[in-house]
Every structure is written in C-alpha cells, then in structure tokens.
Amino acid sequence: MTTDTTTAPSVNGRVLALAHHAARALLEGVLTRHGITFHQSVTFRAVVAAGESIGRDELVGDVTGSLKTDASVVTAVIEELTTAKLLEEDPADTSRVRLTHAGRELYEVTSAESAEISGRLYDGIPAEDLAVVGRVLTLITDRANAELADA
C-alpha cells in the first residue's frame, strides 16, 4: 500500500507509530534471519557507539534509556549475548564488555542489511525534508524523555 504524500496527514502519534512499526518489522526480518533480537541489536549498537568497549553499568543505562525498559531486561540481554559468545569481558578492564569477533561480524552483517533497507525507505526524499523530520523527531523525543524523567 502506498500513501499519496500530497494528502498525507500531519505528524501525530499514530503516524509516528505506523512508520516505526513498519520499519521495525523490516529490521526484525533481518535480525530473525541472523538469530538475534531487537534488544540484542540495540545492545550491539550501544557497544559499538561507545568505541568497542563499555562499562556494564553504562551499557545497561544506555540501552535502558533507548528502549524504555527495565534494567533487569537489559542485564538479561547482556547475559544472553555473553553466553552466545557475542559479547565478552574486556581483558583490559573486566568491568567493561566488548564485542567478540563473532559479535562484530554479526553486527556488521545486520547493520549492512539494515542500511540497505533504510536506503530504499529514504530513497528520493529530499535531504531538506529528512533534516526537518530529524529535528522534529529529536524535539519530540527530548520532550517525551523530559516528561518521563519528571514522572
């Protein structure tokens, strides 16, 4: 189903949710083919974004904040990845974790496949439009996070 963008509704929670869930369904297909979950993928990304090694507590905080989930859920995900030998203690500092070679390969493969999907989804959308959407979504996220912090 294709939407006529000239008659598309203004952004609202439903529009955001539909876009999120449609794109996530595509991502979940990639992750499922490679035997990992969305939560595991988010955890991989946090480790990579931290520069390959990150303190366990920092990782739990980062992923908990991203997924808006309980710390115990993220701790379980870290344990799953460690048991699967995709994540390991950093030998330089055992309070930190890093991707294993297998974890790095899995992250790179799923990231490349996800990037292909994103490329197709964003194809033909003017850079200026993407910049506006990025600013608006960042503002909405910041406001929602502020309300969550006050709750």
Phi, psi and omega in degrees: 000129179246136179266137173286109185292345178284341179242012181295148180289162172295160180296138174204180183303320181294315180300315178299315182296317180298317178296314180300310185291326177294313180293320180295323178300321177294316178298316180301325176299317177297310184297318180298318178301332182258006173077025177234164182259168176300315180299321178294320178297317179297322179294316175305310184300321180295321179295314180296316180297332180281353179098031173087340178220137184212144176296144181303313181297320178296319179297315178300315180297317181297309184290322176300316179294323180290316186267351183054052181232173181285146180302326180296328178294315181291320177300320178294321178296316178300319178295318177301314181293324178291315178299323179281001180061037175257342178226146180213163173297144176281119182300335179285337181199102187291355174276356180247159176235159178213164176287143170281176176301315179296322177296319179297314180298315179298315178301314182295319180294312182292326177294319180295316179294321178295321179296324177297317178297312179302319178302316178293319182293322184267354183304130175084355177275124182302143180305323180297320178294317179297323179295318178297313179300318178300316179295316181295314181294324176296318178296316178298316179298314179300316180294317179296317178297322178296318178294321177297320180294328180278344185284000000 
